[in-house]
Amino acid sequence: MSVVLSVALGVIGGLSLKAFYSMVRQVSPRSYTYSASHLERSRGKVAVQYAMFRVLPVFVVSLGIVVTAVRLGLDEAVSLVVCTVLFVLLSSVRSIVGRMAAEGGGSAFHTLLQSISVVVTIVVAYCAYSCSSALAIFVPDPSEFVNAVWTAVFVGVVYCFISDVTRRSSYVGIEERIELVVRDIGGGLWEWARSAAEREGVPWCVIGAVILVEVSERPAWMRYLERLGSGILLNKVMMSFGVTQEQSRVPLSDKEAILRTIGSAKRFLGEKTVSTLKKVAKVRFVDLSSDELQVRRRAFEDVRRFAMSRNPDSRYGDMVSQFAREMNDLGK
């Protein structure tokens, strides 16, 4: 009976952790729509805050599980192992399997990042186990646990309601995002990509949008790790490289990746889409007729399909299409 209760306590802990991170993701989605994105998370204070966000909840829940198990006379090791394994299965492992099952295939770098996340989770859980005796004073007694949980839920609900009503939009506008990306890849490469796209007759807004989305998710330090990881794996695994994240077994330079993206866009986009995007870039949005607006809508739907041919994630397609439209409107 003790083992069953120990397992049950671990299950509660694992599900609580998963529920917490799922709730946060619903409020601030991480993939492609995350307002600050990796670009801002990779800088100074924001990077530290993000690291703490990934570590502290795991530490707190693990500590609570271990201390509560001891106080109830249960097997704390069993409870902690069940909690950790369940959370890892529902988060990192599920993410890896989901990417592998996607139409576009698996991502070796994604698997590497999620594997690192698993290791970090295990290390943090072990640290909580090791510190449980010294920090037990901060964990409520089992008899107070229900009240503590309900208080936390109430505070969380009120906080979410108030923040939803009062917070200003944290969306990063197109001009600010371009500034962040240019700062990451360098103004010279940005202008080179523009010239290369125009030279090949591909609308710059499409290539620029791909760069904006990909670099927002893979800033310079992550692209460096991709190249390093490929070298460690002796270039035997298909990975993504460069500012446009082109798939290759051999590392690609940023310019090589951009040229591949331009080539695939040139083959995919129809002549009508290309001519429409080039034409609209030279006129004011308010000067377009209803028929021209309909043609424009179909053109950006074509851009969305092109994006999803690269990555089946619908959010990716939406963001590339949106950024292409905004760049086109601004003549960027």
C-alpha positions as YAML, in Angstrom:
chain: A
units: angstrom
residues:
- id: 1
  name: MET
  ca: [0.00, 0.00, 0.00]
- id: 2
  name: SER
  ca: [2.90, 2.32, 0.81]
- id: 3
  name: VAL
  ca: [4.35, 1.84, -2.66]
- id: 4
  name: VAL
  ca: [1.00, 2.56, -4.32]
- id: 5
  name: LEU
  ca: [0.63, 5.80, -2.37]
- id: 6
  name: SER
  ca: [4.22, 6.74, -3.16]
- id: 7
  name: VAL
  ca: [3.52, 6.26, -6.85]
- id: 8
  name: ALA
  ca: [0.27, 8.23, -6.56]
- id: 9
  name: LEU
  ca: [2.10, 11.14, -4.92]
- id: 10
  name: GLY
  ca: [4.70, 11.09, -7.69]
- id: 11
  name: VAL
  ca: [1.99, 11.08, -10.36]
- id: 12
  name: ILE
  ca: [0.38, 14.14, -8.77]
- id: 13
  name: GLY
  ca: [3.73, 15.94, -8.79]
- id: 14
  name: GLY
  ca: [4.51, 15.05, -12.41]
- id: 15
  name: LEU
  ca: [1.06, 16.07, -13.64]
- id: 16
  name: SER
  ca: [1.25, 19.32, -11.66]
- id: 17
  name: LEU
  ca: [4.55, 20.26, -13.32]
- id: 18
  name: LYS
  ca: [3.23, 19.43, -16.77]
- id: 19
  name: ALA
  ca: [0.03, 21.40, -16.10]
- id: 20
  name: PHE
  ca: [2.03, 24.42, -14.96]
- id: 21
  name: TYR
  ca: [4.22, 24.58, -18.06]
- id: 22
  name: SER
  ca: [1.25, 23.87, -20.32]
- id: 23
  name: MET
  ca: [-0.65, 26.77, -18.74]
- id: 24
  name: VAL
  ca: [2.30, 29.11, -19.26]
- id: 25
  name: ARG
  ca: [2.61, 28.02, -22.87]
- id: 26
  name: GLN
  ca: [-1.05, 28.81, -23.48]
- id: 27
  name: VAL
  ca: [-0.48, 32.34, -22.14]
- id: 28
  name: SER
  ca: [2.87, 32.89, -23.89]
- id: 29
  name: PRO
  ca: [3.36, 30.24, -26.62]
- id: 30
  name: ARG
  ca: [6.97, 29.37, -27.09]
- id: 31
  name: SER
  ca: [7.07, 28.31, -30.69]
- id: 32
  name: TYR
  ca: [7.09, 31.01, -33.38]
- id: 33
  name: THR
  ca: [4.62, 33.25, -31.54]
- id: 34
  name: TYR
  ca: [6.65, 33.78, -28.38]
- id: 35
  name: SER
  ca: [6.73, 37.58, -28.06]
- id: 36
  name: ALA
  ca: [10.32, 38.04, -26.92]
- id: 37
  name: SER
  ca: [11.50, 34.89, -28.67]
- id: 38
  name: HIS
  ca: [14.95, 33.36, -28.32]
- id: 39
  name: LEU
  ca: [16.55, 36.58, -29.53]
- id: 40
  name: GLU
  ca: [15.63, 38.42, -26.35]
- id: 41
  name: ARG
  ca: [15.88, 35.35, -24.13]
- id: 42
  name: SER
  ca: [19.50, 34.94, -25.20]
- id: 43
  name: ARG
  ca: [20.51, 38.32, -23.84]
- id: 44
  name: GLY
  ca: [21.63, 39.10, -20.27]
- id: 45
  name: LYS
  ca: [18.97, 39.32, -17.61]
- id: 46
  name: VAL
  ca: [16.24, 37.78, -19.76]
- id: 47
  name: ALA
  ca: [18.35, 34.68, -20.36]
- id: 48
  name: VAL
  ca: [18.90, 34.27, -16.60]
- id: 49
  name: GLN
  ca: [15.20, 34.72, -15.91]
- id: 50
  name: TYR
  ca: [14.32, 32.12, -18.51]
- id: 51
  name: ALA
  ca: [16.81, 29.65, -17.06]
- id: 52
  name: MET
  ca: [15.32, 30.14, -13.58]
- id: 53
  name: PHE
  ca: [11.85, 29.67, -15.03]
- id: 54
  name: ARG
  ca: [12.93, 26.27, -16.34]
- id: 55
  name: VAL
  ca: [14.66, 25.24, -13.09]
- id: 56
  name: LEU
  ca: [12.73, 26.66, -10.12]
- id: 57
  name: PRO
  ca: [9.33, 24.98, -10.69]
- id: 58
  name: VAL
  ca: [11.01, 21.58, -11.04]
- id: 59
  name: PHE
  ca: [13.04, 22.18, -7.88]
- id: 60
  name: VAL
  ca: [10.03, 23.40, -5.85]
- id: 61
  name: VAL
  ca: [7.73, 20.55, -6.89]
- id: 62
  name: SER
  ca: [10.46, 17.94, -6.37]
- id: 63
  name: LEU
  ca: [11.20, 19.33, -2.93]
- id: 64
  name: GLY
  ca: [7.52, 19.29, -2.02]
- id: 65
  name: ILE
  ca: [7.12, 15.69, -3.20]
- id: 66
  name: VAL
  ca: [10.15, 14.43, -1.26]
- id: 67
  name: VAL
  ca: [9.33, 16.21, 2.00]
- id: 68
  name: THR
  ca: [5.64, 15.27, 1.86]
- id: 69
  name: ALA
  ca: [6.51, 11.62, 1.17]
- id: 70
  name: VAL
  ca: [8.82, 11.54, 4.21]
- id: 71
  name: ARG
  ca: [6.18, 13.09, 6.46]
- id: 72
  name: LEU
  ca: [3.56, 10.60, 5.31]
- id: 73
  name: GLY
  ca: [5.87, 7.66, 5.83]
- id: 74
  name: LEU
  ca: [6.08, 6.90, 2.11]
- id: 75
  name: ASP
  ca: [9.07, 6.03, -0.07]
- id: 76
  name: GLU
  ca: [10.37, 9.44, -1.12]
- id: 77
  name: ALA
  ca: [12.73, 7.98, -3.75]
- id: 78
  name: VAL
  ca: [9.86, 6.20, -5.51]
- id: 79
  name: SER
  ca: [7.68, 9.32, -5.43]
- id: 80
  name: LEU
  ca: [10.46, 11.52, -6.84]
- id: 81
  name: VAL
  ca: [11.40, 9.05, -9.59]
- id: 82
  name: VAL
  ca: [7.76, 8.69, -10.67]
- id: 83
  name: CYS
  ca: [7.29, 12.48, -10.64]
- id: 84
  name: THR
  ca: [10.45, 13.12, -12.67]
- id: 85
  name: VAL
  ca: [9.91, 10.31, -15.18]
- id: 86
  name: LEU
  ca: [6.27, 11.25, -15.77]
- id: 87
  name: PHE
  ca: [7.12, 14.91, -16.32]
- id: 88
  name: VAL
  ca: [9.97, 14.03, -18.71]
- id: 89
  name: LEU
  ca: [7.73, 11.66, -20.67]
- id: 90
  name: LEU
  ca: [4.94, 14.21, -20.99]
- id: 91
  name: SER
  ca: [7.24, 17.08, -21.93]
- id: 92
  name: SER
  ca: [10.63, 16.41, -23.52]
- id: 93
  name: VAL
  ca: [10.06, 12.85, -24.75]
- id: 94
  name: ARG
  ca: [6.64, 13.74, -26.09]
- id: 95
  name: SER
  ca: [8.15, 16.73, -27.89]
- id: 96
  name: ILE
  ca: [10.85, 14.57, -29.48]
- id: 97
  name: VAL
  ca: [8.36, 11.91, -30.61]
- id: 98
  name: GLY
  ca: [6.01, 14.57, -31.95]
- id: 99
  name: ARG
  ca: [8.78, 16.15, -34.04]
- id: 100
  name: MET
  ca: [9.87, 12.73, -35.33]
- id: 101
  name: ALA
  ca: [6.31, 11.91, -36.36]
- id: 102
  name: ALA
  ca: [5.79, 15.26, -38.14]
- id: 103
  name: GLU
  ca: [5.63, 15.30, -41.91]
- id: 104
  name: GLY
  ca: [8.92, 17.14, -42.15]
- id: 105
  name: GLY
  ca: [10.77, 14.50, -40.15]
- id: 106
  name: GLY
  ca: [12.82, 14.83, -37.00]
- id: 107
  name: SER
  ca: [15.25, 17.55, -36.04]
- id: 108
  name: ALA
  ca: [18.54, 16.37, -34.60]
- id: 109
  name: PHE
  ca: [19.16, 19.72, -32.90]
- id: 110
  name: HIS
  ca: [15.67, 19.72, -31.40]
- id: 111
  name: THR
  ca: [16.35, 16.23, -30.02]
- id: 112
  name: LEU
  ca: [19.67, 17.44, -28.60]
- id: 113
  name: LEU
  ca: [18.02, 20.40, -26.84]
- id: 114
  name: GLN
  ca: [15.26, 18.24, -25.40]
- id: 115
  name: SER
  ca: [17.81, 15.66, -24.25]
- id: 116
  name: ILE
  ca: [19.69, 18.42, -22.43]
- id: 117
  name: SER
  ca: [16.38, 19.45, -20.85]
- id: 118
  name: VAL
  ca: [15.90, 15.88, -19.59]
- id: 119
  name: VAL
  ca: [19.36, 15.88, -18.01]
- id: 120
  name: VAL
  ca: [18.74, 19.26, -16.38]
- id: 121
  name: THR
  ca: [15.41, 18.07, -14.98]
- id: 122
  name: ILE
  ca: [17.02, 14.98, -13.45]
- id: 123
  name: VAL
  ca: [19.88, 16.99, -11.95]
- id: 124
  name: VAL
  ca: [17.51, 19.58, -10.46]
- id: 125
  name: ALA
  ca: [15.29, 16.85, -9.01]
- id: 126
  name: TYR
  ca: [18.32, 15.17, -7.44]
- id: 127
  name: CYS
  ca: [19.45, 18.50, -5.95]
- id: 128
  name: ALA
  ca: [16.00, 18.93, -4.41]
- id: 129
  name: TYR
  ca: [16.26, 15.42, -2.96]
- id: 130
  name: SER
  ca: [19.70, 16.17, -1.51]
- id: 131
  name: CYS
  ca: [18.53, 19.46, 0.04]
- id: 132
  name: SER
  ca: [15.18, 18.17, 1.29]
- id: 133
  name: SER
  ca: [16.24, 17.81, 4.94]
- id: 134
  name: ALA
  ca: [17.60, 21.34, 5.15]
- id: 135
  name: LEU
  ca: [14.67, 22.94, 3.28]
- id: 136
  name: ALA
  ca: [11.83, 20.88, 4.77]
- id: 137
  name: ILE
  ca: [10.85, 23.82, 6.96]
- id: 138
  name: PHE
  ca: [9.60, 25.68, 3.87]
- id: 139
  name: VAL
  ca: [7.22, 22.88, 2.80]
- id: 140
  name: PRO
  ca: [3.71, 22.92, 4.36]
- id: 141
  name: ASP
  ca: [2.67, 19.93, 6.46]
- id: 142
  name: PRO
  ca: [0.38, 17.43, 4.70]
- id: 143
  name: SER
  ca: [-2.57, 18.65, 6.77]
- id: 144
  name: GLU
  ca: [-1.97, 22.16, 5.41]
- id: 145
  name: PHE
  ca: [-1.26, 21.05, 1.88]
- id: 146
  name: VAL
  ca: [-4.81, 21.31, 0.56]
- id: 147
  name: ASN
  ca: [-5.20, 24.86, 1.87]
- id: 148
  name: ALA
  ca: [-1.83, 25.78, 0.37]
- id: 149
  name: VAL
  ca: [-2.80, 24.34, -3.03]
- id: 150
  name: TRP
  ca: [-6.15, 26.14, -3.07]
- id: 151
  name: THR
  ca: [-4.45, 29.40, -2.09]
- id: 152
  name: ALA
  ca: [-1.95, 28.98, -4.93]
- id: 153
  name: VAL
  ca: [-4.73, 28.23, -7.41]
- id: 154
  name: PHE
  ca: [-6.72, 31.26, -6.28]
- id: 155
  name: VAL
  ca: [-3.69, 33.56, -6.54]
- id: 156
  name: GLY
  ca: [-2.83, 32.11, -9.94]
- id: 157
  name: VAL
  ca: [-6.34, 32.63, -11.30]
- id: 158
  name: VAL
  ca: [-6.53, 36.20, -9.99]
- id: 159
  name: TYR
  ca: [-3.05, 36.99, -11.33]
- id: 160
  name: CYS
  ca: [-3.86, 35.61, -14.79]
- id: 161
  name: PHE
  ca: [-7.11, 37.59, -14.89]
- id: 162
  name: ILE
  ca: [-5.50, 40.85, -13.79]
- id: 163
  name: SER
  ca: [-2.48, 40.47, -16.07]
- id: 164
  name: ASP
  ca: [-4.72, 39.61, -19.02]
- id: 165
  name: VAL
  ca: [-6.78, 42.77, -18.43]
- id: 166
  name: THR
  ca: [-3.97, 45.19, -17.61]
- id: 167
  name: ARG
  ca: [-0.90, 44.07, -19.54]
- id: 168
  name: ARG
  ca: [-0.03, 45.89, -22.72]
- id: 169
  name: SER
  ca: [0.62, 43.87, -25.85]
- id: 170
  name: SER
  ca: [4.13, 42.41, -25.82]
- id: 171
  name: TYR
  ca: [4.10, 41.62, -29.52]
- id: 172
  name: VAL
  ca: [7.37, 42.59, -31.18]
- id: 173
  name: GLY
  ca: [6.49, 44.80, -34.16]
- id: 174
  name: ILE
  ca: [7.98, 44.15, -37.58]
- id: 175
  name: GLU
  ca: [10.43, 47.06, -37.49]
- id: 176
  name: GLU
  ca: [11.69, 46.15, -34.02]
- id: 177
  name: ARG
  ca: [11.97, 42.48, -35.00]
- id: 178
  name: ILE
  ca: [13.96, 43.39, -38.12]
- id: 179
  name: GLU
  ca: [16.27, 45.47, -35.93]
- id: 180
  name: LEU
  ca: [16.79, 42.52, -33.55]
- id: 181
  name: VAL
  ca: [17.48, 40.11, -36.40]
- id: 182
  name: VAL
  ca: [19.84, 42.46, -38.24]
- id: 183
  name: ARG
  ca: [21.72, 42.95, -34.98]
- id: 184
  name: ASP
  ca: [22.01, 39.15, -34.71]
- id: 185
  name: ILE
  ca: [23.10, 38.31, -38.27]
- id: 186
  name: GLY
  ca: [24.76, 41.59, -39.22]
- id: 187
  name: GLY
  ca: [23.58, 44.30, -41.58]
- id: 188
  name: GLY
  ca: [25.93, 43.14, -44.34]
- id: 189
  name: LEU
  ca: [24.37, 39.67, -44.54]
- id: 190
  name: TRP
  ca: [20.83, 41.12, -44.41]
- id: 191
  name: GLU
  ca: [21.55, 43.39, -47.41]
- id: 192
  name: TRP
  ca: [23.38, 40.60, -49.24]
- id: 193
  name: ALA
  ca: [20.31, 38.36, -48.86]
- id: 194
  name: ARG
  ca: [18.09, 41.14, -50.20]
- id: 195
  name: SER
  ca: [20.32, 41.60, -53.26]
- id: 196
  name: ALA
  ca: [20.51, 37.83, -53.87]
- id: 197
  name: ALA
  ca: [16.71, 37.49, -53.74]
- id: 198
  name: GLU
  ca: [16.17, 40.41, -56.10]
- id: 199
  name: ARG
  ca: [18.84, 39.09, -58.47]
- id: 200
  name: GLU
  ca: [17.01, 35.74, -58.71]
- id: 201
  name: GLY
  ca: [13.61, 37.41, -59.15]
- id: 202
  name: VAL
  ca: [12.26, 36.19, -55.78]
- id: 203
  name: PRO
  ca: [10.23, 38.65, -53.67]
- id: 204
  name: TRP
  ca: [12.49, 39.89, -50.88]
- id: 205
  name: CYS
  ca: [9.63, 39.97, -48.40]
- id: 206
  name: VAL
  ca: [9.37, 36.16, -48.60]
- id: 207
  name: ILE
  ca: [13.06, 35.47, -47.99]
- id: 208
  name: GLY
  ca: [13.23, 38.21, -45.35]
- id: 209
  name: ALA
  ca: [10.23, 36.72, -43.55]
- id: 210
  name: VAL
  ca: [11.85, 33.26, -43.46]
- id: 211
  name: ILE
  ca: [15.01, 34.79, -41.98]
- id: 212
  name: LEU
  ca: [12.98, 36.71, -39.39]
- id: 213
  name: VAL
  ca: [11.15, 33.61, -38.19]
- id: 214
  name: GLU
  ca: [14.15, 31.27, -38.24]
- id: 215
  name: VAL
  ca: [16.58, 33.66, -36.55]
- id: 216
  name: SER
  ca: [13.94, 34.50, -33.93]
- id: 217
  name: GLU
  ca: [14.01, 30.81, -32.99]
- id: 218
  name: ARG
  ca: [17.72, 30.19, -33.66]
- id: 219
  name: PRO
  ca: [19.91, 33.15, -32.66]
- id: 220
  name: ALA
  ca: [23.63, 33.15, -33.38]
- id: 221
  name: TRP
  ca: [24.71, 31.12, -30.33]
- id: 222
  name: MET
  ca: [22.23, 28.34, -31.15]
- id: 223
  name: ARG
  ca: [23.36, 28.22, -34.77]
- id: 224
  name: TYR
  ca: [26.92, 27.87, -33.50]
- id: 225
  name: LEU
  ca: [25.87, 24.92, -31.34]
- id: 226
  name: GLU
  ca: [24.24, 23.31, -34.36]
- id: 227
  name: ARG
  ca: [27.48, 23.45, -36.29]
- id: 228
  name: LEU
  ca: [29.40, 22.16, -33.26]
- id: 229
  name: GLY
  ca: [26.91, 19.33, -32.77]
- id: 230
  name: SER
  ca: [27.18, 18.35, -36.43]
- id: 231
  name: GLY
  ca: [30.96, 18.16, -36.10]
- id: 232
  name: ILE
  ca: [30.68, 15.98, -32.99]
- id: 233
  name: LEU
  ca: [28.36, 13.65, -34.91]
- id: 234
  name: LEU
  ca: [30.89, 13.56, -37.79]
- id: 235
  name: ASN
  ca: [28.33, 15.11, -40.17]
- id: 236
  name: LYS
  ca: [26.38, 11.82, -40.23]
- id: 237
  name: VAL
  ca: [23.05, 13.32, -39.14]
- id: 238
  name: MET
  ca: [20.74, 15.58, -41.13]
- id: 239
  name: MET
  ca: [20.55, 18.93, -39.33]
- id: 240
  name: SER
  ca: [19.50, 22.50, -40.10]
- id: 241
  name: PHE
  ca: [22.05, 25.25, -40.73]
- id: 242
  name: GLY
  ca: [22.33, 28.94, -41.42]
- id: 243
  name: VAL
  ca: [19.98, 31.85, -40.89]
- id: 244
  name: THR
  ca: [17.29, 30.13, -42.96]
- id: 245
  name: GLN
  ca: [17.77, 26.72, -41.31]
- id: 246
  name: GLU
  ca: [18.26, 24.62, -44.43]
- id: 247
  name: GLN
  ca: [18.54, 20.86, -43.97]
- id: 248
  name: SER
  ca: [21.91, 19.29, -44.72]
- id: 249
  name: ARG
  ca: [24.31, 16.67, -43.45]
- id: 250
  name: VAL
  ca: [27.26, 18.97, -44.12]
- id: 251
  name: PRO
  ca: [27.32, 22.36, -42.33]
- id: 252
  name: LEU
  ca: [26.19, 25.24, -44.55]
- id: 253
  name: SER
  ca: [27.32, 28.84, -44.34]
- id: 254
  name: ASP
  ca: [24.66, 31.51, -43.94]
- id: 255
  name: LYS
  ca: [24.98, 32.52, -47.60]
- id: 256
  name: GLU
  ca: [24.76, 28.91, -48.80]
- id: 257
  name: ALA
  ca: [21.61, 28.41, -46.74]
- id: 258
  name: ILE
  ca: [20.07, 31.64, -48.07]
- id: 259
  name: LEU
  ca: [20.78, 30.65, -51.67]
- id: 260
  name: ARG
  ca: [19.09, 27.29, -51.09]
- id: 261
  name: THR
  ca: [16.04, 29.04, -49.65]
- id: 262
  name: ILE
  ca: [15.90, 31.43, -52.59]
- id: 263
  name: GLY
  ca: [16.11, 28.49, -54.99]
- id: 264
  name: SER
  ca: [13.29, 26.58, -53.30]
- id: 265
  name: ALA
  ca: [11.11, 29.71, -53.20]
- id: 266
  name: LYS
  ca: [11.77, 30.34, -56.88]
- id: 267
  name: ARG
  ca: [10.64, 26.79, -57.73]
- id: 268
  name: PHE
  ca: [7.62, 26.83, -55.42]
- id: 269
  name: LEU
  ca: [6.05, 30.28, -55.86]
- id: 270
  name: GLY
  ca: [3.92, 30.82, -58.93]
- id: 271
  name: GLU
  ca: [4.54, 33.63, -61.42]
- id: 272
  name: LYS
  ca: [1.31, 35.33, -60.33]
- id: 273
  name: THR
  ca: [2.45, 35.39, -56.70]
- id: 274
  name: VAL
  ca: [5.87, 36.77, -57.60]
- id: 275
  name: SER
  ca: [4.48, 39.52, -59.83]
- id: 276
  name: THR
  ca: [1.79, 40.40, -57.26]
- id: 277
  name: LEU
  ca: [4.25, 40.79, -54.40]
- id: 278
  name: LYS
  ca: [6.63, 42.85, -56.50]
- id: 279
  name: LYS
  ca: [3.79, 45.08, -57.69]
- id: 280
  name: VAL
  ca: [2.21, 45.62, -54.27]
- id: 281
  name: ALA
  ca: [5.57, 46.58, -52.80]
- id: 282
  name: LYS
  ca: [5.54, 49.65, -55.04]
- id: 283
  name: VAL
  ca: [2.05, 50.97, -54.25]
- id: 284
  name: ARG
  ca: [0.19, 52.09, -51.16]
- id: 285
  name: PHE
  ca: [-2.11, 49.54, -49.53]
- id: 286
  name: VAL
  ca: [-5.05, 52.01, -49.56]
- id: 287
  name: ASP
  ca: [-4.74, 52.42, -53.33]
- id: 288
  name: LEU
  ca: [-5.51, 48.76, -54.04]
- id: 289
  name: SER
  ca: [-8.90, 47.78, -55.47]
- id: 290
  name: SER
  ca: [-10.99, 44.96, -54.02]
- id: 291
  name: ASP
  ca: [-9.87, 42.65, -56.83]
- id: 292
  name: GLU
  ca: [-6.24, 43.49, -56.19]
- id: 293
  name: LEU
  ca: [-6.72, 42.83, -52.48]
- id: 294
  name: GLN
  ca: [-8.16, 39.39, -53.30]
- id: 295
  name: VAL
  ca: [-5.17, 38.62, -55.54]
- id: 296
  name: ARG
  ca: [-2.88, 39.79, -52.74]
- id: 297
  name: ARG
  ca: [-4.61, 37.51, -50.24]
- id: 298
  name: ARG
  ca: [-4.07, 34.51, -52.53]
- id: 299
  name: ALA
  ca: [-0.42, 35.47, -52.98]
- id: 300
  name: PHE
  ca: [0.25, 35.41, -49.25]
- id: 301
  name: GLU
  ca: [-1.62, 32.13, -48.93]
- id: 302
  name: ASP
  ca: [0.87, 30.82, -51.50]
- id: 303
  name: VAL
  ca: [3.66, 32.14, -49.27]
- id: 304
  name: ARG
  ca: [2.11, 30.29, -46.33]
- id: 305
  name: ARG
  ca: [2.06, 27.03, -48.32]
- id: 306
  name: PHE
  ca: [5.70, 27.56, -49.27]
- id: 307
  name: ALA
  ca: [6.58, 28.03, -45.59]
- id: 308
  name: MET
  ca: [4.73, 24.88, -44.61]
- id: 309
  name: SER
  ca: [6.57, 22.93, -47.30]
- id: 310
  name: ARG
  ca: [9.66, 23.77, -45.25]
- id: 311
  name: ASN
  ca: [8.06, 23.13, -41.85]
- id: 312
  name: PRO
  ca: [4.61, 21.53, -41.41]
- id: 313
  name: ASP
  ca: [3.94, 23.49, -38.21]
- id: 314
  name: SER
  ca: [0.94, 25.71, -39.07]
- id: 315
  name: ARG
  ca: [2.20, 28.41, -36.69]
- id: 316
  name: TYR
  ca: [5.40, 28.59, -38.71]
- id: 317
  name: GLY
  ca: [3.43, 29.07, -41.91]
- id: 318
  name: ASP
  ca: [1.27, 31.75, -40.31]
- id: 319
  name: MET
  ca: [4.26, 33.71, -39.02]
- id: 320
  name: VAL
  ca: [6.18, 33.61, -42.32]
- id: 321
  name: SER
  ca: [3.08, 34.77, -44.19]
- id: 322
  name: GLN
  ca: [2.40, 37.50, -41.63]
- id: 323
  name: PHE
  ca: [5.96, 38.84, -41.64]
- id: 324
  name: ALA
  ca: [6.06, 38.74, -45.44]
- id: 325
  name: ARG
  ca: [2.86, 40.80, -45.56]
- id: 326
  name: GLU
  ca: [4.16, 43.33, -43.04]
- id: 327
  name: MET
  ca: [7.51, 43.67, -44.80]
- id: 328
  name: ASN
  ca: [5.71, 44.08, -48.10]
- id: 329
  name: ASP
  ca: [3.42, 46.79, -46.72]
- id: 330
  name: LEU
  ca: [6.37, 48.73, -45.35]
- id: 331
  name: GLY
  ca: [8.55, 48.20, -48.40]
- id: 332
  name: LYS
  ca: [11.14, 46.57, -46.12]
...
